[in-house]
Amino acid sequence: MQRRHLIVHGHVQGVGFRWFTQRTALRLKIYGWVRNRADGTVEIDAQGETQAMKRFVKKIHQGNIRSKVVQLDEQIKSITDEFYTFEVR
């Protein structure tokens, strides 16, 4: 089990990126949340099984068809029991 905090830089707001992130997370049984930030980045707090998290981070780095991810900042966090689904905030 892993938990990661991600900041996604690039053309990631106004292009369906948060909804793409949620769909990807739910398919992989990843729980947490995603939200836009005022600086134009997208913030993600996600938790799931190690292999699923690796696939999730790879998909996030690739982005959806309308987005362009140019940088992905990643930080490992402590596991939590507060996530039960993956929500768009």
PyMOL Python script that loads the backbone (N, CA, C, O; Angstrom):
from pymol import cmd

cmd.read_pdbstr("""\
ATOM      1  N   MET A   1       0.852  -1.182   0.000  1.00  0.00           N
ATOM      2  CA  MET A   1       0.000   0.000   0.000  1.00  0.00           C
ATOM      3  C   MET A   1       0.890   1.234   0.000  1.00  0.00           C
ATOM      4  O   MET A   1       1.891   1.292   0.713  1.00  0.00           O
ATOM      5  N   GLN A   2       0.510   2.223  -0.812  1.00  0.00           N
ATOM      6  CA  GLN A   2       1.242   3.480  -0.916  1.00  0.00           C
ATOM      7  C   GLN A   2       0.272   4.649  -0.908  1.00  0.00           C
ATOM      8  O   GLN A   2      -0.887   4.521  -1.304  1.00  0.00           O
ATOM      9  N   ARG A   3       0.762   5.769  -0.458  1.00  0.00           N
ATOM     10  CA  ARG A   3       0.019   7.026  -0.569  1.00  0.00           C
ATOM     11  C   ARG A   3       0.969   8.061  -1.149  1.00  0.00           C
ATOM     12  O   ARG A   3       2.108   8.197  -0.702  1.00  0.00           O
ATOM     13  N   ARG A   4       0.493   8.781  -2.140  1.00  0.00           N
ATOM     14  CA  ARG A   4       1.327   9.788  -2.787  1.00  0.00           C
ATOM     15  C   ARG A   4       0.577  11.106  -2.946  1.00  0.00           C
ATOM     16  O   ARG A   4      -0.625  11.142  -3.209  1.00  0.00           O
ATOM     17  N   HIS A   5       1.320  12.164  -2.778  1.00  0.00           N
ATOM     18  CA  HIS A   5       0.818  13.519  -3.013  1.00  0.00           C
ATOM     19  C   HIS A   5       1.482  13.987  -4.303  1.00  0.00           C
ATOM     20  O   HIS A   5       2.709  13.995  -4.404  1.00  0.00           O
ATOM     21  N   LEU A   6       0.675  14.377  -5.289  1.00  0.00           N
ATOM     22  CA  LEU A   6       1.188  14.768  -6.595  1.00  0.00           C
ATOM     23  C   LEU A   6       0.761  16.196  -6.924  1.00  0.00           C
ATOM     24  O   LEU A   6      -0.360  16.607  -6.624  1.00  0.00           O
ATOM     25  N   ILE A   7       1.662  16.936  -7.537  1.00  0.00           N
ATOM     26  CA  ILE A   7       1.346  18.235  -8.123  1.00  0.00           C
ATOM     27  C   ILE A   7       1.665  18.102  -9.611  1.00  0.00           C
ATOM     28  O   ILE A   7       2.795  17.804  -9.998  1.00  0.00           O
ATOM     29  N   VAL A   8       0.641  18.329 -10.434  1.00  0.00           N
ATOM     30  CA  VAL A   8       0.768  18.151 -11.877  1.00  0.00           C
ATOM     31  C   VAL A   8       0.835  19.528 -12.535  1.00  0.00           C
ATOM     32  O   VAL A   8      -0.067  20.350 -12.374  1.00  0.00           O
ATOM     33  N   HIS A   9       1.917  19.769 -13.278  1.00  0.00           N
ATOM     34  CA  HIS A   9       2.148  21.045 -13.961  1.00  0.00           C
ATOM     35  C   HIS A   9       1.919  20.875 -15.459  1.00  0.00           C
ATOM     36  O   HIS A   9       2.134  19.798 -16.014  1.00  0.00           O
ATOM     37  N   GLY A  10       1.485  21.940 -16.095  1.00  0.00           N
ATOM     38  CA  GLY A  10       1.288  21.933 -17.546  1.00  0.00           C
ATOM     39  C   GLY A  10      -0.092  22.446 -17.895  1.00  0.00           C
ATOM     40  O   GLY A  10      -0.699  23.203 -17.138  1.00  0.00           O
ATOM     41  N   HIS A  11      -0.579  22.027 -19.045  1.00  0.00           N
ATOM     42  CA  HIS A  11      -1.932  22.407 -19.484  1.00  0.00           C
ATOM     43  C   HIS A  11      -2.884  21.350 -18.930  1.00  0.00           C
ATOM     44  O   HIS A  11      -3.225  20.388 -19.618  1.00  0.00           O
ATOM     45  N   VAL A  12      -3.310  21.541 -17.673  1.00  0.00           N
ATOM     46  CA  VAL A  12      -4.074  20.507 -16.959  1.00  0.00           C
ATOM     47  C   VAL A  12      -5.376  21.023 -16.352  1.00  0.00           C
ATOM     48  O   VAL A  12      -6.081  20.268 -15.683  1.00  0.00           O
ATOM     49  N   GLN A  13      -5.702  22.279 -16.572  1.00  0.00           N
ATOM     50  CA  GLN A  13      -6.989  22.812 -16.096  1.00  0.00           C
ATOM     51  C   GLN A  13      -7.847  23.192 -17.295  1.00  0.00           C
ATOM     52  O   GLN A  13      -7.351  23.707 -18.296  1.00  0.00           O
ATOM     53  N   GLY A  14      -9.151  22.927 -17.173  1.00  0.00           N
ATOM     54  CA  GLY A  14     -10.078  23.245 -18.247  1.00  0.00           C
ATOM     55  C   GLY A  14     -10.052  22.268 -19.403  1.00  0.00           C
ATOM     56  O   GLY A  14     -10.559  22.564 -20.486  1.00  0.00           O
ATOM     57  N   VAL A  15      -9.457  21.094 -19.176  1.00  0.00           N
ATOM     58  CA  VAL A  15      -9.322  20.088 -20.243  1.00  0.00           C
ATOM     59  C   VAL A  15      -9.836  18.710 -19.817  1.00  0.00           C
ATOM     60  O   VAL A  15      -9.564  17.715 -20.489  1.00  0.00           O
ATOM     61  N   GLY A  16     -10.574  18.647 -18.709  1.00  0.00           N
ATOM     62  CA  GLY A  16     -11.113  17.367 -18.236  1.00  0.00           C
ATOM     63  C   GLY A  16     -10.122  16.514 -17.472  1.00  0.00           C
ATOM     64  O   GLY A  16     -10.354  15.324 -17.261  1.00  0.00           O
ATOM     65  N   PHE A  17      -9.017  17.117 -17.057  1.00  0.00           N
ATOM     66  CA  PHE A  17      -7.960  16.336 -16.398  1.00  0.00           C
ATOM     67  C   PHE A  17      -8.397  15.752 -15.058  1.00  0.00           C
ATOM     68  O   PHE A  17      -8.045  14.615 -14.742  1.00  0.00           O
ATOM     69  N   ARG A  18      -9.152  16.501 -14.268  1.00  0.00           N
ATOM     70  CA  ARG A  18      -9.592  15.971 -12.964  1.00  0.00           C
ATOM     71  C   ARG A  18     -10.517  14.780 -13.148  1.00  0.00           C
ATOM     72  O   ARG A  18     -10.428  13.802 -12.405  1.00  0.00           O
ATOM     73  N   TRP A  19     -11.405  14.855 -14.132  1.00  0.00           N
ATOM     74  CA  TRP A  19     -12.339  13.745 -14.380  1.00  0.00           C
ATOM     75  C   TRP A  19     -11.592  12.530 -14.924  1.00  0.00           C
ATOM     76  O   TRP A  19     -11.919  11.395 -14.580  1.00  0.00           O
ATOM     77  N   PHE A  20     -10.584  12.767 -15.777  1.00  0.00           N
ATOM     78  CA  PHE A  20      -9.703  11.700 -16.256  1.00  0.00           C
ATOM     79  C   PHE A  20      -8.996  11.038 -15.072  1.00  0.00           C
ATOM     80  O   PHE A  20      -8.897   9.813 -15.001  1.00  0.00           O
ATOM     81  N   THR A  21      -8.509  11.863 -14.149  1.00  0.00           N
ATOM     82  CA  THR A  21      -7.820  11.353 -12.963  1.00  0.00           C
ATOM     83  C   THR A  21      -8.756  10.490 -12.128  1.00  0.00           C
ATOM     84  O   THR A  21      -8.372   9.411 -11.679  1.00  0.00           O
ATOM     85  N   GLN A  22      -9.979  10.960 -11.919  1.00  0.00           N
ATOM     86  CA  GLN A  22     -10.944  10.192 -11.128  1.00  0.00           C
ATOM     87  C   GLN A  22     -11.271   8.856 -11.792  1.00  0.00           C
ATOM     88  O   GLN A  22     -11.275   7.822 -11.124  1.00  0.00           O
ATOM     89  N   ARG A  23     -11.546   8.865 -13.094  1.00  0.00           N
ATOM     90  CA  ARG A  23     -11.861   7.611 -13.806  1.00  0.00           C
ATOM     91  C   ARG A  23     -10.700   6.630 -13.722  1.00  0.00           C
ATOM     92  O   ARG A  23     -10.897   5.440 -13.479  1.00  0.00           O
ATOM     93  N   THR A  24      -9.488   7.139 -13.923  1.00  0.00           N
ATOM     94  CA  THR A  24      -8.296   6.295 -13.858  1.00  0.00           C
ATOM     95  C   THR A  24      -8.145   5.701 -12.466  1.00  0.00           C
ATOM     96  O   THR A  24      -7.879   4.508 -12.324  1.00  0.00           O
ATOM     97  N   ALA A  25      -8.313   6.519 -11.447  1.00  0.00           N
ATOM     98  CA  ALA A  25      -8.179   6.060 -10.058  1.00  0.00           C
ATOM     99  C   ALA A  25      -9.202   4.981  -9.734  1.00  0.00           C
ATOM    100  O   ALA A  25      -8.852   3.943  -9.172  1.00  0.00           O
ATOM    101  N   LEU A  26     -10.447   5.214 -10.081  1.00  0.00           N
ATOM    102  CA  LEU A  26     -11.495   4.246  -9.741  1.00  0.00           C
ATOM    103  C   LEU A  26     -11.284   2.916 -10.454  1.00  0.00           C
ATOM    104  O   LEU A  26     -11.546   1.859  -9.880  1.00  0.00           O
ATOM    105  N   ARG A  27     -10.809   2.957 -11.709  1.00  0.00           N
ATOM    106  CA  ARG A  27     -10.507   1.712 -12.432  1.00  0.00           C
ATOM    107  C   ARG A  27      -9.418   0.901 -11.730  1.00  0.00           C
ATOM    108  O   ARG A  27      -9.444  -0.330 -11.735  1.00  0.00           O
ATOM    109  N   LEU A  28      -8.464   1.607 -11.127  1.00  0.00           N
ATOM    110  CA  LEU A  28      -7.320   0.946 -10.488  1.00  0.00           C
ATOM    111  C   LEU A  28      -7.514   0.727  -8.988  1.00  0.00           C
ATOM    112  O   LEU A  28      -6.604   0.257  -8.306  1.00  0.00           O
ATOM    113  N   LYS A  29      -8.694   1.065  -8.477  1.00  0.00           N
ATOM    114  CA  LYS A  29      -8.989   0.955  -7.043  1.00  0.00           C
ATOM    115  C   LYS A  29      -8.044   1.822  -6.208  1.00  0.00           C
ATOM    116  O   LYS A  29      -7.515   1.402  -5.179  1.00  0.00           O
ATOM    117  N   ILE A  30      -7.859   3.045  -6.697  1.00  0.00           N
ATOM    118  CA  ILE A  30      -7.080   4.065  -6.000  1.00  0.00           C
ATOM    119  C   ILE A  30      -8.083   4.997  -5.327  1.00  0.00           C
ATOM    120  O   ILE A  30      -9.100   5.349  -5.923  1.00  0.00           O
ATOM    121  N   TYR A  31      -7.804   5.393  -4.103  1.00  0.00           N
ATOM    122  CA  TYR A  31      -8.711   6.245  -3.344  1.00  0.00           C
ATOM    123  C   TYR A  31      -8.019   7.547  -2.965  1.00  0.00           C
ATOM    124  O   TYR A  31      -6.802   7.584  -2.782  1.00  0.00           O
ATOM    125  N   GLY A  32      -8.807   8.620  -2.850  1.00  0.00           N
ATOM    126  CA  GLY A  32      -8.254   9.919  -2.484  1.00  0.00           C
ATOM    127  C   GLY A  32      -9.035  11.034  -3.132  1.00  0.00           C
ATOM    128  O   GLY A  32     -10.265  10.991  -3.184  1.00  0.00           O
ATOM    129  N   TRP A  33      -8.320  12.047  -3.634  1.00  0.00           N
ATOM    130  CA  TRP A  33      -8.983  13.201  -4.244  1.00  0.00           C
ATOM    131  C   TRP A  33      -8.065  13.923  -5.226  1.00  0.00           C
ATOM    132  O   TRP A  33      -6.849  13.734  -5.237  1.00  0.00           O
ATOM    133  N   VAL A  34      -8.700  14.763  -6.054  1.00  0.00           N
ATOM    134  CA  VAL A  34      -7.984  15.615  -7.009  1.00  0.00           C
ATOM    135  C   VAL A  34      -8.660  16.980  -7.005  1.00  0.00           C
ATOM    136  O   VAL A  34      -9.882  17.070  -6.882  1.00  0.00           O
ATOM    137  N   ARG A  35      -7.864  18.050  -7.140  1.00  0.00           N
ATOM    138  CA  ARG A  35      -8.442  19.396  -7.206  1.00  0.00           C
ATOM    139  C   ARG A  35      -7.529  20.331  -8.001  1.00  0.00           C
ATOM    140  O   ARG A  35      -6.318  20.124  -8.090  1.00  0.00           O
ATOM    141  N   ASN A  36      -8.147  21.362  -8.572  1.00  0.00           N
ATOM    142  CA  ASN A  36      -7.398  22.433  -9.224  1.00  0.00           C
ATOM    143  C   ASN A  36      -6.822  23.349  -8.159  1.00  0.00           C
ATOM    144  O   ASN A  36      -7.401  23.529  -7.088  1.00  0.00           O
ATOM    145  N   ARG A  37      -5.665  23.925  -8.476  1.00  0.00           N
ATOM    146  CA  ARG A  37      -5.066  24.928  -7.597  1.00  0.00           C
ATOM    147  C   ARG A  37      -5.048  26.268  -8.312  1.00  0.00           C
ATOM    148  O   ARG A  37      -5.072  26.328  -9.542  1.00  0.00           O
ATOM    149  N   ALA A  38      -5.005  27.329  -7.541  1.00  0.00           N
ATOM    150  CA  ALA A  38      -5.054  28.688  -8.096  1.00  0.00           C
ATOM    151  C   ALA A  38      -3.886  28.985  -9.037  1.00  0.00           C
ATOM    152  O   ALA A  38      -4.005  29.842  -9.913  1.00  0.00           O
ATOM    153  N   ASP A  39      -2.765  28.292  -8.868  1.00  0.00           N
ATOM    154  CA  ASP A  39      -1.585  28.556  -9.701  1.00  0.00           C
ATOM    155  C   ASP A  39      -1.619  27.829 -11.048  1.00  0.00           C
ATOM    156  O   ASP A  39      -0.648  27.890 -11.801  1.00  0.00           O
ATOM    157  N   GLY A  40      -2.726  27.140 -11.361  1.00  0.00           N
ATOM    158  CA  GLY A  40      -2.859  26.451 -12.644  1.00  0.00           C
ATOM    159  C   GLY A  40      -2.441  24.996 -12.623  1.00  0.00           C
ATOM    160  O   GLY A  40      -2.566  24.301 -13.631  1.00  0.00           O
ATOM    161  N   THR A  41      -1.946  24.527 -11.490  1.00  0.00           N
ATOM    162  CA  THR A  41      -1.578  23.119 -11.361  1.00  0.00           C
ATOM    163  C   THR A  41      -2.779  22.323 -10.847  1.00  0.00           C
ATOM    164  O   THR A  41      -3.807  22.889 -10.475  1.00  0.00           O
ATOM    165  N   VAL A  42      -2.623  21.008 -10.835  1.00  0.00           N
ATOM    166  CA  VAL A  42      -3.621  20.110 -10.259  1.00  0.00           C
ATOM    167  C   VAL A  42      -2.947  19.343  -9.130  1.00  0.00           C
ATOM    168  O   VAL A  42      -1.823  18.861  -9.275  1.00  0.00           O
ATOM    169  N   GLU A  43      -3.644  19.235  -8.009  1.00  0.00           N
ATOM    170  CA  GLU A  43      -3.135  18.538  -6.821  1.00  0.00           C
ATOM    171  C   GLU A  43      -3.899  17.231  -6.645  1.00  0.00           C
ATOM    172  O   GLU A  43      -5.122  17.189  -6.774  1.00  0.00           O
ATOM    173  N   ILE A  44      -3.155  16.163  -6.347  1.00  0.00           N
ATOM    174  CA  ILE A  44      -3.747  14.837  -6.152  1.00  0.00           C
ATOM    175  C   ILE A  44      -3.206  14.240  -4.864  1.00  0.00           C
ATOM    176  O   ILE A  44      -2.004  14.297  -4.604  1.00  0.00           O
ATOM    177  N   ASP A  45      -4.090  13.668  -4.060  1.00  0.00           N
ATOM    178  CA  ASP A  45      -3.701  12.873  -2.891  1.00  0.00           C
ATOM    179  C   ASP A  45      -4.327  11.504  -3.117  1.00  0.00           C
ATOM    180  O   ASP A  45      -5.551  11.373  -3.108  1.00  0.00           O
ATOM    181  N   ALA A  46      -3.502  10.490  -3.319  1.00  0.00           N
ATOM    182  CA  ALA A  46      -4.004   9.183  -3.739  1.00  0.00           C
ATOM    183  C   ALA A  46      -3.336   8.059  -2.966  1.00  0.00           C
ATOM    184  O   ALA A  46      -2.170   8.146  -2.582  1.00  0.00           O
ATOM    185  N   GLN A  47      -4.109   7.001  -2.747  1.00  0.00           N
ATOM    186  CA  GLN A  47      -3.621   5.847  -1.993  1.00  0.00           C
ATOM    187  C   GLN A  47      -4.151   4.562  -2.618  1.00  0.00           C
ATOM    188  O   GLN A  47      -5.311   4.486  -3.024  1.00  0.00           O
ATOM    189  N   GLY A  48      -3.284   3.553  -2.690  1.00  0.00           N
ATOM    190  CA  GLY A  48      -3.696   2.260  -3.229  1.00  0.00           C
ATOM    191  C   GLY A  48      -2.560   1.263  -3.161  1.00  0.00           C
ATOM    192  O   GLY A  48      -1.484   1.555  -2.639  1.00  0.00           O
ATOM    193  N   GLU A  49      -2.817   0.076  -3.699  1.00  0.00           N
ATOM    194  CA  GLU A  49      -1.791  -0.965  -3.731  1.00  0.00           C
ATOM    195  C   GLU A  49      -0.603  -0.495  -4.577  1.00  0.00           C
ATOM    196  O   GLU A  49      -0.773   0.275  -5.522  1.00  0.00           O
ATOM    197  N   THR A  50       0.581  -0.957  -4.233  1.00  0.00           N
ATOM    198  CA  THR A  50       1.819  -0.468  -4.843  1.00  0.00           C
ATOM    199  C   THR A  50       1.806  -0.551  -6.363  1.00  0.00           C
ATOM    200  O   THR A  50       2.104   0.442  -7.028  1.00  0.00           O
ATOM    201  N   GLN A  51       1.469  -1.703  -6.930  1.00  0.00           N
ATOM    202  CA  GLN A  51       1.474  -1.846  -8.389  1.00  0.00           C
ATOM    203  C   GLN A  51       0.422  -0.948  -9.040  1.00  0.00           C
ATOM    204  O   GLN A  51       0.673  -0.357 -10.090  1.00  0.00           O
ATOM    205  N   ALA A  52      -0.747  -0.845  -8.421  1.00  0.00           N
ATOM    206  CA  ALA A  52      -1.802   0.027  -8.944  1.00  0.00           C
ATOM    207  C   ALA A  52      -1.350   1.486  -8.904  1.00  0.00           C
ATOM    208  O   ALA A  52      -1.626   2.247  -9.831  1.00  0.00           O
ATOM    209  N   MET A  53      -0.665   1.872  -7.845  1.00  0.00           N
ATOM    210  CA  MET A  53      -0.179   3.248  -7.740  1.00  0.00           C
ATOM    211  C   MET A  53       0.860   3.544  -8.818  1.00  0.00           C
ATOM    212  O   MET A  53       0.878   4.643  -9.371  1.00  0.00           O
ATOM    213  N   LYS A  54       1.718   2.584  -9.121  1.00  0.00           N
ATOM    214  CA  LYS A  54       2.707   2.781 -10.189  1.00  0.00           C
ATOM    215  C   LYS A  54       2.009   3.030 -11.521  1.00  0.00           C
ATOM    216  O   LYS A  54       2.396   3.925 -12.272  1.00  0.00           O
ATOM    217  N   ARG A  55       0.975   2.231 -11.814  1.00  0.00           N
ATOM    218  CA  ARG A  55       0.217   2.407 -13.056  1.00  0.00           C
ATOM    219  C   ARG A  55      -0.516   3.749 -13.055  1.00  0.00           C
ATOM    220  O   ARG A  55      -0.573   4.434 -14.076  1.00  0.00           O
ATOM    221  N   PHE A  56      -1.075   4.118 -11.904  1.00  0.00           N
ATOM    222  CA  PHE A  56      -1.800   5.383 -11.768  1.00  0.00           C
ATOM    223  C   PHE A  56      -0.876   6.569 -12.059  1.00  0.00           C
ATOM    224  O   PHE A  56      -1.218   7.443 -12.855  1.00  0.00           O
ATOM    225  N   VAL A  57       0.279   6.597 -11.421  1.00  0.00           N
ATOM    226  CA  VAL A  57       1.220   7.711 -11.608  1.00  0.00           C
ATOM    227  C   VAL A  57       1.662   7.787 -13.071  1.00  0.00           C
ATOM    228  O   VAL A  57       1.794   8.880 -13.621  1.00  0.00           O
ATOM    229  N   LYS A  58       1.887   6.641 -13.697  1.00  0.00           N
ATOM    230  CA  LYS A  58       2.274   6.617 -15.114  1.00  0.00           C
ATOM    231  C   LYS A  58       1.168   7.225 -15.979  1.00  0.00           C
ATOM    232  O   LYS A  58       1.452   8.027 -16.869  1.00  0.00           O
ATOM    233  N   LYS A  59      -0.089   6.851 -15.726  1.00  0.00           N
ATOM    234  CA  LYS A  59      -1.227   7.386 -16.486  1.00  0.00           C
ATOM    235  C   LYS A  59      -1.380   8.891 -16.261  1.00  0.00           C
ATOM    236  O   LYS A  59      -1.666   9.637 -17.197  1.00  0.00           O
ATOM    237  N   ILE A  60      -1.189   9.328 -15.023  1.00  0.00           N
ATOM    238  CA  ILE A  60      -1.288  10.757 -14.718  1.00  0.00           C
ATOM    239  C   ILE A  60      -0.207  11.519 -15.479  1.00  0.00           C
ATOM    240  O   ILE A  60      -0.470  12.592 -16.023  1.00  0.00           O
ATOM    241  N   HIS A  61       0.988  10.980 -15.520  1.00  0.00           N
ATOM    242  CA  HIS A  61       2.083  11.633 -16.240  1.00  0.00           C
ATOM    243  C   HIS A  61       1.781  11.715 -17.734  1.00  0.00           C
ATOM    244  O   HIS A  61       2.153  12.690 -18.388  1.00  0.00           O
ATOM    245  N   GLN A  62       1.109  10.701 -18.280  1.00  0.00           N
ATOM    246  CA  GLN A  62       0.729  10.717 -19.701  1.00  0.00           C
ATOM    247  C   GLN A  62      -0.399  11.715 -19.955  1.00  0.00           C
ATOM    248  O   GLN A  62      -0.439  12.354 -21.007  1.00  0.00           O
ATOM    249  N   GLY A  63      -1.314  11.851 -18.996  1.00  0.00           N
ATOM    250  CA  GLY A  63      -2.442  12.765 -19.131  1.00  0.00           C
ATOM    251  C   GLY A  63      -3.509  12.250 -20.076  1.00  0.00           C
ATOM    252  O   GLY A  63      -3.400  11.157 -20.632  1.00  0.00           O
ATOM    253  N   ASN A  64      -4.548  13.063 -20.248  1.00  0.00           N
ATOM    254  CA  ASN A  64      -5.596  12.710 -21.200  1.00  0.00           C
ATOM    255  C   ASN A  64      -5.300  13.377 -22.539  1.00  0.00           C
ATOM    256  O   ASN A  64      -4.298  14.077 -22.686  1.00  0.00           O
ATOM    257  N   ILE A  65      -6.166  13.158 -23.499  1.00  0.00           N
ATOM    258  CA  ILE A  65      -5.904  13.619 -24.866  1.00  0.00           C
ATOM    259  C   ILE A  65      -5.810  15.142 -24.983  1.00  0.00           C
ATOM    260  O   ILE A  65      -5.102  15.642 -25.856  1.00  0.00           O
ATOM    261  N   ARG A  66      -6.500  15.879 -24.132  1.00  0.00           N
ATOM    262  CA  ARG A  66      -6.526  17.344 -24.221  1.00  0.00           C
ATOM    263  C   ARG A  66      -5.502  18.024 -23.315  1.00  0.00           C
ATOM    264  O   ARG A  66      -5.287  19.231 -23.424  1.00  0.00           O
ATOM    265  N   SER A  67      -4.873  17.269 -22.430  1.00  0.00           N
ATOM    266  CA  SER A  67      -3.919  17.868 -21.485  1.00  0.00           C
ATOM    267  C   SER A  67      -2.483  17.703 -21.980  1.00  0.00           C
ATOM    268  O   SER A  67      -2.204  16.922 -22.890  1.00  0.00           O
ATOM    269  N   LYS A  68      -1.590  18.453 -21.358  1.00  0.00           N
ATOM    270  CA  LYS A  68      -0.159  18.289 -21.604  1.00  0.00           C
ATOM    271  C   LYS A  68       0.550  18.439 -20.264  1.00  0.00           C
ATOM    272  O   LYS A  68       0.699  19.545 -19.744  1.00  0.00           O
ATOM    273  N   VAL A  69       0.978  17.322 -19.723  1.00  0.00           N
ATOM    274  CA  VAL A  69       1.705  17.316 -18.451  1.00  0.00           C
ATOM    275  C   VAL A  69       3.172  17.587 -18.754  1.00  0.00           C
ATOM    276  O   VAL A  69       3.791  16.879 -19.548  1.00  0.00           O
ATOM    277  N   VAL A  70       3.728  18.617 -18.117  1.00  0.00           N
ATOM    278  CA  VAL A  70       5.134  18.949 -18.340  1.00  0.00           C
ATOM    279  C   VAL A  70       6.010  18.621 -17.134  1.00  0.00           C
ATOM    280  O   VAL A  70       7.227  18.488 -17.263  1.00  0.00           O
ATOM    281  N   GLN A  71       5.394  18.491 -15.972  1.00  0.00           N
ATOM    282  CA  GLN A  71       6.151  18.160 -14.763  1.00  0.00           C
ATOM    283  C   GLN A  71       5.208  17.522 -13.757  1.00  0.00           C
ATOM    284  O   GLN A  71       4.043  17.904 -13.647  1.00  0.00           O
ATOM    285  N   LEU A  72       5.728  16.546 -13.027  1.00  0.00           N
ATOM    286  CA  LEU A  72       4.955  15.871 -11.989  1.00  0.00           C
ATOM    287  C   LEU A  72       5.804  15.821 -10.726  1.00  0.00           C
ATOM    288  O   LEU A  72       6.797  15.097 -10.667  1.00  0.00           O
ATOM    289  N   ASP A  73       5.408  16.596  -9.712  1.00  0.00           N
ATOM    290  CA  ASP A  73       6.092  16.575  -8.418  1.00  0.00           C
ATOM    291  C   ASP A  73       5.420  15.517  -7.561  1.00  0.00           C
ATOM    292  O   ASP A  73       4.193  15.464  -7.478  1.00  0.00           O
ATOM    293  N   GLU A  74       6.215  14.688  -6.933  1.00  0.00           N
ATOM    294  CA  GLU A  74       5.677  13.537  -6.212  1.00  0.00           C
ATOM    295  C   GLU A  74       6.290  13.441  -4.820  1.00  0.00           C
ATOM    296  O   GLU A  74       7.498  13.599  -4.644  1.00  0.00           O
ATOM    297  N   GLN A  75       5.440  13.181  -3.842  1.00  0.00           N
ATOM    298  CA  GLN A  75       5.891  13.021  -2.463  1.00  0.00           C
ATOM    299  C   GLN A  75       5.162  11.827  -1.853  1.00  0.00           C
ATOM    300  O   GLN A  75       3.946  11.702  -1.995  1.00  0.00           O
ATOM    301  N   ILE A  76       5.901  10.953  -1.178  1.00  0.00           N
ATOM    302  CA  ILE A  76       5.297   9.817  -0.483  1.00  0.00           C
ATOM    303  C   ILE A  76       4.785  10.302   0.869  1.00  0.00           C
ATOM    304  O   ILE A  76       5.470  11.040   1.576  1.00  0.00           O
ATOM    305  N   LYS A  77       3.569   9.878   1.217  1.00  0.00           N
ATOM    306  CA  LYS A  77       2.952  10.277   2.483  1.00  0.00           C
ATOM    307  C   LYS A  77       2.597   9.037   3.292  1.00  0.00           C
ATOM    308  O   LYS A  77       2.641   7.916   2.783  1.00  0.00           O
ATOM    309  N   SER A  78       2.247   9.246   4.544  1.00  0.00           N
ATOM    310  CA  SER A  78       1.820   8.151   5.423  1.00  0.00           C
ATOM    311  C   SER A  78       0.437   7.655   5.009  1.00  0.00           C
ATOM    312  O   SER A  78      -0.423   8.440   4.609  1.00  0.00           O
ATOM    313  N   ILE A  79       0.238   6.351   5.109  1.00  0.00           N
ATOM    314  CA  ILE A  79      -1.046   5.717   4.797  1.00  0.00           C
ATOM    315  C   ILE A  79      -2.119   6.272   5.734  1.00  0.00           C
ATOM    316  O   ILE A  79      -1.861   6.537   6.908  1.00  0.00           O
ATOM    317  N   THR A  80      -3.328   6.443   5.191  1.00  0.00           N
ATOM    318  CA  THR A  80      -4.451   6.940   5.981  1.00  0.00           C
ATOM    319  C   THR A  80      -5.649   6.007   5.828  1.00  0.00           C
ATOM    320  O   THR A  80      -5.706   5.214   4.888  1.00  0.00           O
ATOM    321  N   ASP A  81      -6.592   6.101   6.738  1.00  0.00           N
ATOM    322  CA  ASP A  81      -7.824   5.317   6.609  1.00  0.00           C
ATOM    323  C   ASP A  81      -9.014   6.226   6.298  1.00  0.00           C
ATOM    324  O   ASP A  81     -10.164   5.819   6.461  1.00  0.00           O
ATOM    325  N   GLU A  82      -8.742   7.457   5.851  1.00  0.00           N
ATOM    326  CA  GLU A  82      -9.821   8.414   5.597  1.00  0.00           C
ATOM    327  C   GLU A  82     -10.374   8.354   4.171  1.00  0.00           C
ATOM    328  O   GLU A  82     -11.387   8.995   3.889  1.00  0.00           O
ATOM    329  N   PHE A  83      -9.742   7.607   3.270  1.00  0.00           N
ATOM    330  CA  PHE A  83     -10.196   7.544   1.878  1.00  0.00           C
ATOM    331  C   PHE A  83     -11.058   6.309   1.646  1.00  0.00           C
ATOM    332  O   PHE A  83     -10.669   5.193   1.990  1.00  0.00           O
ATOM    333  N   TYR A  84     -12.247   6.526   1.050  1.00  0.00           N
ATOM    334  CA  TYR A  84     -13.159   5.418   0.736  1.00  0.00           C
ATOM    335  C   TYR A  84     -13.552   5.406  -0.735  1.00  0.00           C
ATOM    336  O   TYR A  84     -14.111   4.425  -1.225  1.00  0.00           O
ATOM    337  N   THR A  85     -13.261   6.495  -1.438  1.00  0.00           N
ATOM    338  CA  THR A  85     -13.548   6.629  -2.861  1.00  0.00           C
ATOM    339  C   THR A  85     -12.525   7.604  -3.428  1.00  0.00           C
ATOM    340  O   THR A  85     -11.587   7.993  -2.732  1.00  0.00           O
ATOM    341  N   PHE A  86     -12.696   7.998  -4.677  1.00  0.00           N
ATOM    342  CA  PHE A  86     -11.816   9.013  -5.255  1.00  0.00           C
ATOM    343  C   PHE A  86     -12.698  10.152  -5.725  1.00  0.00           C
ATOM    344  O   PHE A  86     -13.539   9.971  -6.606  1.00  0.00           O
ATOM    345  N   GLU A  87     -12.509  11.327  -5.138  1.00  0.00           N
ATOM    346  CA  GLU A  87     -13.411  12.439  -5.432  1.00  0.00           C
ATOM    347  C   GLU A  87     -12.717  13.593  -6.139  1.00  0.00           C
ATOM    348  O   GLU A  87     -11.525  13.841  -5.953  1.00  0.00           O
ATOM    349  N   VAL A  88     -13.497  14.284  -6.950  1.00  0.00           N
ATOM    350  CA  VAL A  88     -13.065  15.532  -7.574  1.00  0.00           C
ATOM    351  C   VAL A  88     -13.517  16.648  -6.656  1.00  0.00           C
ATOM    352  O   VAL A  88     -14.700  16.756  -6.334  1.00  0.00           O
ATOM    353  N   ARG A  89     -12.586  17.470  -6.237  1.00  0.00           N
ATOM    354  CA  ARG A  89     -12.912  18.589  -5.331  1.00  0.00           C
ATOM    355  C   ARG A  89     -12.911  19.900  -6.080  1.00  0.00           C
ATOM    356  O   ARG A  89     -13.162  20.949  -5.488  1.00  0.00           O
TER     357      ARG A  89
END
""", "prot")
cmd.dss("prot")
cmd.show_as("cartoon", "prot")
cmd.util.cbc("prot")
cmd.orient("prot")
